[in-house]
């Protein structure tokens, strides 16, 4: 079964549509919904490296990607909403975010800060969607190895 996406562009200063997606899908019945956010870059603007570098490197993809998954139920147990960021920074990305003044809220649980698989956090049952999107756009700016104009692409499963 193919997965269908709705893709749209937004800016770091106007992300009302993203907030509405998070609010409308705060809790889903199955694990079949997610939202991806990436910096908007034109084809050829970023050198994506060779396949050998990607296979043998201990770093994630050149273009960082933020993913949000809503809470859902599995085997009668509530699975919390999670966010993840894949990035090319390497080790200790959370420390890099802190160096740039981006703190992970106390009630968010850090599960992973891996150089290749990225950062994974669980969110509490009640959280601010605005805080999640602000964290996403600020983190992508810090973890990106290239400059971009503050435009992002969001992909949402439909």
C-alpha positions as CSV (number, residue, x, y, z in Angstrom):
1,X,0.0,0.0,0.0
2,X,1.5,3.3,-1.1
3,X,1.6,6.2,1.3
4,X,0.2,9.5,0.1
5,X,1.5,12.9,1.2
6,X,0.3,16.4,1.1
7,X,3.2,18.8,0.7
8,X,3.3,22.5,1.3
9,X,5.8,25.3,1.9
10,X,5.8,27.6,4.9
11,X,8.1,30.1,6.6
12,X,9.6,30.2,10.1
13,X,7.4,33.3,10.8
14,X,4.1,31.9,9.6
15,X,3.4,28.3,10.5
16,X,-0.3,28.4,11.4
17,X,-1.1,25.6,8.9
18,X,1.5,23.3,10.7
19,X,-0.1,24.1,14.1
20,X,-3.5,23.2,12.7
21,X,-2.2,19.8,11.5
22,X,-0.7,19.1,14.9
23,X,-3.9,20.1,16.7
24,X,-6.2,18.1,14.3
25,X,-4.1,15.0,14.7
26,X,-3.1,15.3,18.4
27,X,-4.1,11.6,19.0
28,X,-4.7,9.0,16.3
29,X,-6.1,5.5,16.6
30,X,-3.2,3.8,14.6
31,X,0.4,4.5,14.0
32,X,-0.1,5.7,10.4
33,X,0.3,9.5,10.6
34,X,3.3,11.7,10.7
35,X,4.6,15.1,9.7
36,X,8.0,15.8,8.2
37,X,9.6,19.3,8.1
38,X,12.8,20.1,6.1
39,X,14.5,23.3,5.0
40,X,13.4,24.3,1.5
41,X,16.3,23.9,-0.9
42,X,16.4,23.9,-4.7
43,X,17.7,20.9,-6.5
44,X,21.4,21.2,-6.9
45,X,21.7,23.8,-4.1
46,X,23.1,21.3,-1.7
47,X,25.7,18.7,-2.5
48,X,24.2,15.5,-1.2
49,X,27.5,13.5,-1.2
50,X,28.3,10.1,-2.7
51,X,26.5,6.9,-1.9
52,X,29.8,5.6,-0.3
53,X,29.9,8.5,2.1
54,X,26.2,7.9,3.1
55,X,26.9,4.1,3.6
56,X,30.1,4.4,5.7
57,X,29.6,7.8,7.4
58,X,28.7,8.0,11.0
59,X,26.5,11.0,10.3
60,X,22.9,11.4,9.2
61,X,21.6,13.0,6.0
62,X,23.0,16.3,4.7
63,X,19.5,17.9,4.7
64,X,18.2,17.7,8.3
65,X,14.6,16.5,8.7
66,X,12.2,17.0,11.6
67,X,9.5,14.4,12.2
68,X,6.5,14.5,14.5
69,X,4.3,11.5,15.3
70,X,1.1,11.9,17.3
71,X,0.2,9.8,20.3
72,X,-1.7,6.6,19.4
73,X,-2.8,3.4,21.1
74,X,-1.0,0.1,20.7
75,X,-2.2,-3.1,22.5
76,X,-4.4,-0.9,24.8
77,X,-1.5,1.2,25.8
78,X,-1.1,4.9,25.1
79,X,2.1,5.6,23.1
80,X,3.2,9.2,23.6
81,X,3.7,11.7,20.7
82,X,7.3,11.8,19.6
83,X,9.6,14.0,17.6
84,X,12.8,13.2,15.9
85,X,15.5,15.1,14.0
86,X,17.9,13.4,11.6
87,X,20.9,15.7,10.8
88,X,24.5,15.7,9.6
89,X,26.1,17.2,12.7
90,X,27.5,14.0,14.2
91,X,27.8,13.5,17.9
92,X,26.2,15.5,20.6
93,X,23.6,17.4,18.6
94,X,21.6,18.2,21.8
95,X,24.7,20.0,23.2
96,X,25.0,22.0,19.9
97,X,21.4,23.1,20.3
98,X,22.1,24.2,23.9
99,X,25.2,26.1,22.7
100,X,22.8,28.1,20.5
101,X,20.3,28.7,23.2
102,X,17.8,26.0,22.3
103,X,16.7,24.1,25.4
104,X,14.6,21.0,25.4
105,X,11.6,21.5,27.7
106,X,11.9,19.7,31.0
107,X,8.8,17.6,30.5
108,X,10.1,16.3,27.1
109,X,12.0,13.0,27.4
110,X,15.2,12.5,25.5
111,X,15.5,8.9,24.2
112,X,18.4,9.3,21.7
113,X,21.1,11.6,20.5
114,X,22.8,9.4,17.9
115,X,25.1,10.7,15.2
116,X,23.4,8.7,12.4
117,X,19.9,8.1,13.6
118,X,19.4,11.5,15.1
119,X,17.6,12.9,18.1
120,X,14.4,11.3,19.4
121,X,12.2,12.8,22.1
122,X,8.9,11.8,23.7
123,X,6.3,14.5,24.4
124,X,4.1,14.6,27.5
125,X,0.4,14.0,27.1
126,X,-0.3,17.7,27.1
127,X,2.1,20.0,25.3
128,X,2.1,23.2,23.2
129,X,2.0,22.6,19.5
130,X,3.5,26.0,19.1
131,X,6.5,25.0,21.2
132,X,7.0,21.9,19.0
133,X,7.0,23.8,15.7
134,X,9.3,26.6,17.2
135,X,11.6,23.8,18.3
136,X,11.5,22.3,14.9
137,X,12.3,25.4,12.8
138,X,15.0,26.7,15.2
139,X,16.7,23.2,15.5
140,X,16.7,22.7,11.7
141,X,18.5,26.1,11.3
142,X,21.1,25.2,13.9
143,X,21.6,21.6,12.6
144,X,21.8,22.5,9.0
145,X,25.3,22.6,7.4
146,X,24.1,25.1,4.8
147,X,22.4,28.5,4.8
148,X,18.8,28.7,3.7
149,X,16.3,31.5,3.7
150,X,13.9,30.3,6.5
151,X,11.5,28.5,4.1
152,X,10.5,25.0,4.9
153,X,8.7,22.1,3.2
154,X,6.2,20.1,5.2
155,X,5.0,16.7,4.2
156,X,1.9,15.2,5.9
157,X,0.5,11.8,5.4
158,X,-3.1,11.7,4.1
